[in-house]
């Protein structure tokens, strides 16, 4: 059973080379797809220097859209979503995320960066706060449970958690130790980074209101197979 690694990247020139170096050497991964979400830095050029498929969207459409483009191009039925802003990635990190799905212990495994024993306990054991992580492995069937309008921007991670459970698929979380990532304020500057963080928080809050309070998703199930909206892109293989 093959594994497609998908990186939805926006201006990740500082870290994406390190991520791709580790992924391209890992024997568990059969295919790597980088989807540049309208990046304006050298993300595309760096990705093209590796033996991966690079899709460069000509405009910024949001993380969920870029992930969906990657899924549409993926050849395999196990999808490994990877953040392009990570550093200190190791083969052990990758194995800890992929192996539970390969062994059929779960249908989706979400990688959660360690934040210390107390925060790890409250976040995972007490279920305090949503598990929002861009590092996750899943069967393609899990992705396909999410209606099209929830496969947008920052909604996608919380939507995957919700619809995975609704469909009766098994999900688990794995603590990932000693894995770094660049925060938005470091990548974009203080005020643009804070603005992006606010927008992400706003979208996630409204999504939870939609899913858990007014349950609007029940009228959207017919949209699951909606075609991908057209946007221009360049493909490098």
C-alpha positions as CSV (number, residue, x, y, z in Angstrom):
1,X,0.0,0.0,0.0
2,X,1.7,3.2,-1.2
3,X,2.1,6.5,0.6
4,X,1.8,9.9,-0.9
5,X,3.3,12.8,1.1
6,X,1.6,16.1,0.4
7,X,3.0,19.5,1.4
8,X,0.8,22.6,1.1
9,X,3.3,25.4,1.2
10,X,3.1,29.1,1.3
11,X,6.4,31.1,1.3
12,X,8.4,28.3,3.1
13,X,11.8,29.0,1.6
14,X,13.5,28.9,5.0
15,X,12.5,25.4,5.9
16,X,11.2,23.4,2.9
17,X,14.6,22.2,1.7
18,X,15.2,20.5,5.1
19,X,11.7,18.9,5.0
20,X,12.2,17.6,1.5
21,X,15.7,16.3,2.2
22,X,14.3,14.0,4.9
23,X,11.2,13.0,3.0
24,X,13.0,12.1,-0.2
25,X,15.4,9.8,1.7
26,X,12.6,8.0,3.7
27,X,11.8,4.5,2.4
28,X,8.3,4.5,3.7
29,X,7.2,7.3,1.3
30,X,6.5,6.5,-2.3
31,X,5.6,9.9,-3.7
32,X,6.0,13.5,-2.7
33,X,3.9,16.4,-3.9
34,X,4.5,20.0,-3.1
35,X,1.7,22.4,-3.8
36,X,2.8,26.0,-3.6
37,X,-0.2,28.1,-2.6
38,X,0.7,31.2,-4.6
39,X,4.2,31.6,-2.9
40,X,6.0,34.8,-3.7
41,X,9.4,33.6,-2.5
42,X,11.7,30.8,-3.8
43,X,9.6,27.9,-2.4
44,X,8.8,26.7,-6.0
45,X,12.4,26.9,-7.1
46,X,13.7,25.0,-4.1
47,X,11.0,22.3,-4.5
48,X,11.9,21.9,-8.1
49,X,15.5,21.1,-7.2
50,X,14.3,17.9,-5.5
51,X,12.9,14.7,-7.2
52,X,9.3,15.6,-6.3
53,X,6.1,16.7,-8.1
54,X,5.7,20.5,-7.7
55,X,2.4,22.2,-8.4
56,X,2.6,26.0,-8.3
57,X,-0.8,27.7,-7.9
58,X,-0.7,31.1,-9.5
59,X,-2.8,32.7,-6.7
60,X,-3.2,32.1,-3.0
61,X,-6.2,30.0,-2.4
62,X,-5.7,28.8,1.1
63,X,-4.3,25.7,2.8
64,X,-7.3,23.5,2.4
65,X,-7.5,24.2,-1.4
66,X,-3.8,23.4,-1.8
67,X,-4.2,20.2,0.1
68,X,-7.1,19.2,-2.1
69,X,-5.1,19.8,-5.2
70,X,-2.4,17.6,-3.8
71,X,-4.9,14.8,-3.0
72,X,-6.2,15.0,-6.6
73,X,-2.7,14.4,-8.0
74,X,-1.8,11.7,-5.4
75,X,-1.5,8.2,-6.8
76,X,-1.7,6.4,-3.5
77,X,-4.4,5.8,-1.0
78,X,-2.5,6.6,2.2
79,X,-2.1,10.4,2.4
80,X,0.7,11.9,4.6
81,X,0.2,15.7,5.0
82,X,3.3,17.5,6.0
83,X,3.8,21.1,7.0
84,X,6.5,22.9,5.0
85,X,7.5,25.1,8.0
86,X,8.9,22.3,10.2
87,X,12.6,21.7,11.1
88,X,14.5,19.0,12.9
89,X,12.4,16.4,11.2
90,X,13.6,12.8,11.6
91,X,12.8,9.4,10.2
92,X,11.6,8.5,13.7
93,X,9.0,11.3,13.5
94,X,7.8,10.0,10.1
95,X,7.6,6.4,11.3
96,X,5.7,7.3,14.4
97,X,3.0,8.9,12.3
98,X,2.8,6.5,9.4
99,X,3.1,3.1,11.2
100,X,-0.2,3.1,13.1
101,X,-2.1,3.6,9.8
102,X,0.0,0.9,8.0
103,X,-0.7,-1.5,10.8
104,X,-4.4,-0.7,10.7
105,X,-4.5,0.6,14.2
106,X,-6.3,3.7,13.1
107,X,-7.6,5.4,9.9
108,X,-6.2,8.8,10.7
109,X,-3.2,9.6,12.9
110,X,-2.7,13.2,13.9
111,X,0.8,14.4,14.9
112,X,0.8,16.8,17.8
113,X,4.0,18.6,18.7
114,X,5.0,18.2,22.3
115,X,4.3,21.2,24.4
116,X,5.4,19.7,27.7
117,X,3.8,17.0,29.9
118,X,1.0,19.2,31.4
119,X,-0.2,20.8,28.2
120,X,0.1,17.4,26.4
121,X,-2.1,15.8,29.1
122,X,-4.8,18.5,28.9
123,X,-4.7,18.7,25.2
124,X,-4.9,15.0,24.4
125,X,-6.3,13.2,27.5
126,X,-8.7,15.9,28.7
127,X,-9.5,17.0,25.1
128,X,-9.1,20.7,26.0
129,X,-9.1,22.6,22.7
130,X,-9.3,21.3,19.1
131,X,-6.5,19.1,17.7
132,X,-5.3,21.4,14.9
133,X,-2.3,20.0,13.3
134,X,-1.1,20.0,9.7
135,X,0.9,16.8,10.3
136,X,-1.3,13.8,9.8
137,X,-1.6,10.5,8.0
138,X,-4.9,9.1,6.8
139,X,-6.6,6.8,4.4
140,X,-8.0,8.5,1.3
141,X,-11.5,7.5,2.4
142,X,-11.2,9.8,5.5
143,X,-10.4,12.8,3.3
144,X,-13.4,12.0,1.1
145,X,-15.8,12.3,4.1
146,X,-15.3,16.1,4.1
147,X,-17.8,18.1,2.1
148,X,-16.3,20.5,-0.5
149,X,-17.1,23.7,1.4
150,X,-15.2,22.5,4.4
151,X,-12.1,21.8,2.4
152,X,-11.1,25.5,2.5
153,X,-8.4,27.5,4.1
154,X,-7.9,26.9,7.8
155,X,-11.1,24.9,8.1
156,X,-9.7,21.7,6.8
157,X,-7.9,20.3,9.9
158,X,-10.9,20.7,12.3
159,X,-13.2,19.5,9.6
160,X,-11.1,16.3,9.1
161,X,-11.4,15.6,12.8
162,X,-15.1,16.1,12.9
163,X,-16.1,14.2,9.7
164,X,-13.7,11.3,10.4
165,X,-15.6,10.7,13.7
166,X,-19.0,11.2,12.0
167,X,-18.2,8.6,9.4
168,X,-17.1,6.1,12.1
169,X,-13.4,6.1,11.2
170,X,-10.8,5.6,13.9
171,X,-8.5,8.4,14.7
172,X,-5.7,8.8,17.2
173,X,-3.1,11.4,18.2
174,X,0.6,10.9,18.5
175,X,2.8,13.2,20.4
176,X,5.8,14.2,18.3
177,X,8.8,15.2,20.4
178,X,11.7,17.6,19.5
179,X,10.0,18.8,16.2
180,X,10.3,22.5,15.5
181,X,8.3,24.8,13.3
182,X,8.4,28.4,12.4
183,X,5.4,30.4,13.8
184,X,3.5,32.8,11.6
185,X,5.1,35.9,13.2
186,X,8.6,34.6,12.4
187,X,7.7,33.9,8.8
188,X,5.6,37.0,8.0
189,X,6.6,39.6,10.5
190,X,4.9,40.5,13.7
191,X,1.8,42.3,12.6
192,X,1.1,40.3,9.4
193,X,1.7,37.1,11.4
194,X,-0.7,38.2,14.2
195,X,-3.3,39.0,11.5
196,X,-2.9,35.6,9.9
197,X,-3.2,34.0,13.4
198,X,-6.4,36.0,14.1
199,X,-7.9,34.9,10.8
200,X,-7.1,31.3,11.4
201,X,-8.7,31.5,14.9
202,X,-11.8,33.2,13.5
203,X,-12.3,30.6,10.8
204,X,-11.9,27.7,13.3
205,X,-14.3,29.3,15.7
206,X,-17.0,29.8,13.0
207,X,-16.4,26.3,11.8
208,X,-17.0,24.8,15.2
209,X,-20.2,26.9,15.5
210,X,-21.3,25.6,12.1
211,X,-20.5,21.9,12.9
212,X,-21.5,21.6,16.6
213,X,-24.1,24.3,17.2
214,X,-26.2,24.8,14.0
215,X,-25.2,21.5,12.3
216,X,-25.3,23.1,8.9
217,X,-23.1,20.3,7.6
218,X,-26.1,17.9,7.4
219,X,-27.4,19.8,4.4
220,X,-23.9,19.8,2.7
221,X,-23.3,16.0,2.5
222,X,-24.4,16.0,-1.2
223,X,-21.5,18.3,-1.9
224,X,-18.8,15.7,-1.0
225,X,-18.0,14.9,-4.7
226,X,-18.2,18.6,-5.9
227,X,-15.6,19.3,-8.6
228,X,-12.5,21.3,-7.6
229,X,-12.9,25.0,-8.5
230,X,-10.6,25.9,-11.4
231,X,-7.5,27.9,-10.8
232,X,-4.4,28.3,-12.9
233,X,-1.2,26.5,-11.9
234,X,2.1,25.3,-13.3
235,X,3.1,21.6,-12.9
236,X,6.7,20.5,-12.6
237,X,7.4,16.8,-12.5
